[in-house]
Amino acid sequence: MSFRRLVSLTAALSAAFVLPAEAQEATRPNIVVIVADDVGFSDFGAYGSEISTPNIDALAARGAQFSNFHTAPVCAPTRAMLMTGTDSHLAGIGNLPESAPHAHRGQPGYLGRLADNVVTVASLLRDAGYYTAMAGKWHLGHDAASLPPARGFDRSFALDASGADNWEKRSYLPIYDEAPWFEDGEPADLPEDFYSSKFIVDKTIEYLDTEAEGGKPFFAYLAFQAVHIPVQAPREFVEKYEGVYADGWDPLRQARFEEVIERGLLPADMELGSMPEGLRDWNALSEEERALLAKSMAVNAGMLEAMDFHIGRFIAHLKQTGAYDNTIFFVMSDNGPEPNLPTDTPGFSQWLWWEGYSRDIETLGEKGTYAFIGPEFASAAASPGAFFKLYAGEGGIRVPLIVSGAGIPDEGLVPEFSFVTDIAPTILDLASVAQVKTFEGKSVKPMMGRSLLPLLTGETDTHYSDTESVGMEAAGNVALFRGDFKLVRNMPPLGDGTWALYNVKLDPGETRDLSSERPGLFVEMRADYEDYAANVGALEVPEGYKQMQQIADDWMDDNWWKLVLGAFVIFAVVVGLCWLVFLGIRRLRG
């Protein structure tokens, strides 16, 4: 990092750090955190994508673009760490609440909601005089003590589920009876013209405008549903990508890889990570299958561009109101791209039919339709990493992070390792708000992450030392980082459950397992992981556990009677129709 970067940021932020308390209110920066859902490492234009994301790219061009930032491989644990700055297990959400093994549920690391002994960055900012607002996906608990109003937000419109329809208030999985939206902690309905990305921006603008005359700096959290399934987007955004993906995932994956290298995001001599075994061969598919998959990827691209378009509307509003020049933006994804094929789950296609969802290729992406890209295109979106969402390979946990805005230098890439727990302490540092050991009279878990501000200012080129370990676990999938090295375990169905060691500085594609070449380091890092798991309360998953299968099994256990009843009704209707036909034939013959 250059001396000029240090000078530029220090000058821009110095007033907030040295002015008397009564003058700081007007000078402390506004903070905006934008979280995209299931966006892969190379999905934004600035990271090598063919998808048009000009507003996000502009933020990257005038700020810091991280190339070695990591999260959990699934959404709720990542969001818990983002909000609290501490490990997901310590925050109470060590796994997706919907997929935690039964033996884990209720254990301290698997409450399925934010623990009582953690404090969010929103709470600390609000306590320090910030106005706080959020809109979008929450997924951190929907009891009164877990929803945004109890966790530091003055205003909120929150979805507390893993996802939902983007066009209407509608569940996207049979495990949910409805889409649980809440405004300021109370169940809420959606407007007739609802589209998730538009609505999230509209609601945030509404909340900020309400407080505009109060003079407080603001913290805004925009948690988009793009590009979580169901993948949906307005036709005008999808049409420009018609035909773009007609050659399938292999050339797309290679093109993304080359663009990543061209932009200097990863080492020029790295190898492209391999796709998991057992995935489909594009050329072996029927013409109809290829057409539907290509259209699904076009919808995915359109959904991401639509999100960027509405982010542009939000930025334009901040410029119009005069808030933009004093605002710092964080833009990130919560994990790698979504690989699931919901229709492979027995009964899911029938559920889609029952709910009135269409997969018609002509209207795919529009209201009433249901699209997803599958594991092969997810591998392309994660390029050049291996694996994708759900797994601890780099494709599942190395994601974009952009920090941009008031005083943030505009000189390029940050290649140092960083982790999602670093975001909260960075925000507090930028806002001149201290971390705490107690909050509202009770002890709280300390933040495990550390501020990125020294990296952003150029004060240091080292964020974590070569001897410090940073661990992560979710659903049995493990990553532990130490210096240039990563210990990793990916569980079935696509992982094999064995441990591997990689030098992810030189080999971010995870193509060369060093566990046999560096046995001493391998043993040390295994011991580091055991220490980490014991310290945070990460439990081993049961034999045979599969995360997505757990969700399906739980739903079947809870709803078997519905299936039996439905089958009986269908049987009765068929018998009744047959009887009517029989009577009709008898009359005709009589």
Disulfide bonds with the S-S distance in Angstrom:
none
